Amino acid sequence: MATVIAKGAIVSNASDNNIGSAQFVYCMATGGDQNVTVKDSTGSTLGVVPTKTAGDVVIIEKAPTDTISFGGSASAVGSPRS
């Protein structure tokens, strides 16, 4: 697991949320078979990352205006690059 810097509050069940205009977003599944969907500012889907079990974690890099939809928990984080 990578080290990250917490930069925002947790957002549960995000729906087309830019997560505080974050560039990096820590997403943790709260149940099985949840997808993290990333869309650009026009609503076009850029990609989907599946999670399979509760506790699975992905860190998404996105543009500040991109949004995330996810049934789990998501929060803004930083990395040494940000």
VENLIN-V902396 format. One record per run of one state. SS is the DSSP state (2 for helix, 1 for strand, 0 for the rest). FROM is the first residue (numbers start at 0). TO is the last residue. Records with the same first field share a line. If there is no record, write none. Layout:
BEGIN
SS: FROM-TO + FROM-TO
END
This chain:
BEGIN
0: 0-3 + 6-9 + 17-22 + 28-32 + 39-43 + 51-55 + 61-65 + 78-81
1: 4-5 + 10-16 + 23-27 + 33-38 + 44-50 + 56-60 + 66-77
END
